[in-house]
Amino acid sequence: MKKILAQTAHRPWAMPTHPWLYYQEWNHLVFMHARVPVDWLKEHVPAGLTIDTFDGSAWISIVVFRMQRIRPRFLPPVSALSDFGEINIRTYVTAGGKEGVYFLSMEANKKLSCYLARTISGLPYQYQPFVYTDQKLTGQLISFNYEIKEPILHKSAFDLWLTERYCLYYHYRNTMLRYNLHHLEWALSAASITDLQLHYPLLDSLPKPIVPEAFHFSPGVRVAAWSPEKVI
């Protein structure tokens, strides 16, 4: 972590000066990005956050990955609890001049891990059984096949806008909080998705079915997370 924390040139703002609290790894990620109407999104993003847009469009991303080795700073990971599959649907927001993400839904495929993550972090984890392999994801809410394509050697402004975000926001007990994060810049590859099936009640409220327009794959990042701070 010392080497990771020492590399900060890619960050849009400085890291917190106090010590980080949690370590985690986000590994083997598939991203699917889709435009959504701003008016629809406003119904799902709490007051205190400004919806961030790219070229005038609001976006959500479905992100599937393997959460691994999550632990408090001074404790070792326990794989039965700290390793699990996660699916989240996120959107892009700003508050206090810091671009971050806001989760519309979060699912984990281990019941106890889900309970602990929700209890400790306050994030909206729900248990959902699914199987995520190197070729496909199979679950009740979402399923698809995927293929990893060529590395993205020169990222576009859109690639960076979608991925280089170093905080997340959540609304907890009538307070808007920010988790500051740090990791190295994302290594990205192109990806292709086939046989996508979505059965999220959240997405059923859209005026028309979403059609992902961009896809990414990443081998992952090692992440330091700080204790949450109140957003003024």
N, C-alpha and C positions, 0 to 999 in steps of 0.2 A: 504493500500500500504506500510506502514511502515514495517509491518511484512513480506511482500513479498520481499521488498528491502533488508531486513536484512538477508535473506537466500541466500547465494551466493556460498556455497561449491560445488554445482553441475555445476557451470559455468566453461567453459574452459579458460576464461580470465576475468579480472576485469571489472566491470561496469564503465561507465563514471563518473567522479567526479562532473560534473555540473548537475543541476536539470533536471529531465525528463520533457517532454513537452506535451505528449499525453497519455491518458488512453484509453484502449479498452479491450473488452473481446472476445475471440474466443471460441465459445461454440458449443457442439454437432458436433464434427468433424469426418468425414469419410475420410481416406487416402487410396489411391490406388497407388501402386508403380510398375513401369515397367522399364526394361532395354531398353536403346536406343543406337544406334551406336554413338560413340564419334565423328566421322566425321560429322554426321548429326547434332549433337548438337552444334558443333563448328560454324555452319552456323547461329545459333540463339543466341549465347552468345557473347556479345561485347568484344572487346579488353580491356585489363586491368583486366579481370577476368580469373582465371584458373579453368577449369572444375575439380571438385572433383569426385573421383571414389572410389568404394568399391570393393575390390577383383578384380580390373582391369576392372570393368564395370561402365559405366555411367548410371545414373538413372534420370527419371522424376517422379513426383508424382502429381496426381490429388487430390485436397483437397477441400472438400465441408464442409461448416460450417455456423454457424449463427454469424455474426458480431454484437455485442451488446454493447451499452453504450459507444460508441466511442465519445471522447470529448477532447478539450484542457484541460490542467491541472486545470485551475481555473474557468471553466464553467461547468454547469450541462449538462447531456445528454438530447437530445430531441429525443424521441423514433421514431418519424416520419422520422427523418433523420439519427439517430445514430444506428438504428437496421435494418439490412437487411441480406439477404442471399448472400453468396459469393462462387464462384467457382474459383479456380486458378490452373494453371499448373505451377509447379515450378521445377527447377533443382538445383543442388548442386555445389557450387563454393567456391573458396577462393580468398582472396586478402589481402595483407599485413599480412599474417599469421593468418587471422581470417576466420573460416569456416562459410558460410552463405548460403542463398538461393537467386536465381534469378528467377523472374517471366517471363515465356514465354507468359502467358495470364492471365487476371483477369476479371471476370464478376460479376456484382452485379445486383440484381433483383428489385432495385428501381432506377428510372431515376435520380431524384434529388440527392439522396445519391451518386450515381455513378459519377455524374458531380462534386459534391463538393469534393469527395475523390480524383478524378483525378486532379482537380484544385489545391487543397491544398498540396497534397503529390507528384504530378508528376508521380505517379504510373499508369500503363496502364489500368485503369478500363474502361470497356465497359459495356453498358447496355445489359442485356440478361434476358428475362422473364423465370422464372422457379419456381417450387414449391418443397419445401424440407420439408418432414414430418419425423416422427419417424420410418417410414418403407421404404420410397423410395424417389427418386428424379425424377422429370419429367420435361424435358426441351427440347429445340430444338437441342442443341449441345450435350447433354449427358442425359441419363436416366439409372436408375438401381434400383433394390431392394436390401436391405441390412438387415443383422441381426447382432446384437451385441453378441459376444461370451464371453468367460471367461476372467477375468483380467489377464494381463501379470505381474506376480509377480517378475520374474527375467528376465530383459531385456537383449537381446543379443547385441553384439557389433553392429550388423546391425540396430536393433531397435534404439539404441542411435545415430548412425550415421545419420539416417534419420530424427530424431526429435529434438535432443538437439543442436539447432543452435540459436545463439543469435544476429544475424544481418541479414539484407537483403540488397541487392545491386540493384541499378537501374541506368540507363544511361539517363541523363537529360541534354539537351542542350550542348552536346559534353563533358559532365563531368560525371565521374563515382562517384556516391555518395553511402554512407553507412548509413543506419538507424540502430542504436544500439537499442537492445530490452532487456527487462528482464521479466522473469516470473518464477514461480516455475517449477520444473522438471515435464515433462508430465506424467500424469496417462494414461496408455494405456490398451486397451483390444484387443483381437483378433476380427476380423469381417469377415463375409462372404458376397460376392456380387454375385447377380444373375441378368440375363437379362440385362447385360451391353450393352448399345448402345452409340457409340461415333461418332460424326459428325463434329469434328473440322477440318477445312481446314489445320491448322498447322500440325496435325497428319497425314493427307492424304499424306504429302510429305515424310513420312518415307518409307524405302525400303519395309517393310511389316507391317501389322497391329500390334499395340502393344498388348501385353498380360500381364496384371498386374499379378505379382508373389507374392506380399505381400500386406496385408491389415491391417489397424489399425482403431480403434475407440478411441476417447478420449472425456470425458465430457467437457473438455476445460481448459483454463488458463486465468488468469487476467494479462494484459500486460501493462508495462510502455514502452514508446518509446521516444527517444531523437530526437532532431533536426538533420537533416542530416549533415554528414561531408564529405568533399572531400577525396577521396581515392588517396593517393600519389603513 
